[in-house]
């Protein structure tokens, strides 16, 4: 299967449905299709940004890929140096290898650190649990990694309460990187931070990625952050992958009407008072419209959109769109500003 | 009288402290600004900048203790007849007195960040919107208050308001709840609406809808808006003028276009270089070095001194920089634009 060694992770038709249970017998009456038939590939050493609004399934996708959630269906294969790991079919040894290879960085550095564990214990825990290192060796590896993320050795014995939000996020990053993962899933890692701290963490993530040849799946609702960090961008809407392409292409020449809407909604630094029409709200995931999930908000929708669900198709090389009329529509993207604020 | 005709709010040297176990937080260290009738003032700041405390002070909502207004005035111009106005100093009013209560919610209302936690979950939205009307206009009948609430809900874009008025907050989506909050804030036709991060909890397409709605409502009702946010680009899209706050001080204040094209304060410049934008051309962000100082620290000089790229040791750390008009109608609190920062050659 692993013909292309450039591909680190192959996701094929991944689904995660959450049951809605009602009544005394907790009968399942319907499903929330949080992630529905998502297929994509993550190349070695790239940053794939996943963007979308709340409820689009971007977080669930990330969680399925670290096996926090058991997917309902579909497949994901991680190509490690030694073997291919199929996510739903791992024996004990493979599971340990998988846990080491895929790590996660969480959104809220105030909630994701145990207040009763100091930095050494927090960052060292993955090494201990996975049986990678202990004792002095563990402490050495932890010291090394916390310096890489911009903390100091004297921080090792301190507890989370004595750190600022930015420093806490550095601890979270250190914990993810200490086992030398191949793939890092970062779920809104800068959303809880002050604006002046966001840049520090974004640059740190960027530097670490380049220096250690890491691969990121970077999940965010913030298109500007996604633009800064990603090589390719995947846009999700109501559990579906609606567009996937190289960053510049997708931003300048989006092919899916939802991507156009999402880009138009981001406030600009020039033409600041531009008016856009963004009618409607995302659909109820338990009662999705027939056909295309976006048609209820789409200004280009036609009769066919209600009857037939569009499939993800490769419109140009590497640019995937799930829209019946992707080839015919001429959509507006982002025109970058030339003026710079650099003094 | 002519010059003050459109002036609505005049905040002069406002100082607020919080006395806590760990020490005293000087939340506002002398904040001055004005808001004109029908205009939007944007307030940008990070956590601890004092932007929300400023809003609380305008509403007389500083929690006391531990908070206390220790200096300055908040003057509100209330037209009594078409030709005369009454000036009220909000800091002198009793926090829960009748006069402040008659202003809060009627003349000045507020849109909060989290529409889920700022509504009562056990009352219908209609009851909560009608309550605002019934408190400030006791002569209005219940039926008329209901009609006003329905009308306002329709105006803010809630579909089928005559049915939705009897719904509870949990039955609304986040965007619709925020519309209901705006309806509640506007139902008494206030002169000033304070919006504290009103779109931060919302998705970006819903945020764009709410920003559009606020602009529309302002041109229809003519109220002033004080729009508080940490997000420069959002503030830039709604505000006529912007002030940038840092650790309880206004660092820079100018018309929005002026501030976006000619940021003068090193903090504002640094902010610009540190935020990712959708249409900027920066290849690499430049983080602001260091971290926010402890809120308990007392700074004899400029509060931004420890993180400033352009600081002048011996000047900036010894005295608080004055607010100077460095360009026409463009005020900045920085020694770089004074004689101390530019000694004669």
Interface residues (C-beta under 8 A of the other chain):
Chain A: X53 X54 X164 X166 X167 X194 X195 X196 X197 X198 X199 X200 X202 X203 X221 X222 X223 X224 X225 X227 X228 X251 X261 X262 X263 X264 X265 X266 X267 X268 X269 X270 X272 X273 X275 X276 X278 X279 X281 X282 X334 X335 X336 X337 X338 X339 X340 X341 X342 X343
Chain B: X46 X47 X173 X174 X175 X176 X203 X204 X205 X206 X207 X208 X209 X211 X212 X230 X231 X232 X233 X234 X236 X237 X256 X260 X263 X269 X270 X271 X272 X273 X274 X275 X276 X277 X278 X279 X280 X281 X282 X284 X285 X286 X287 X288 X291 X292
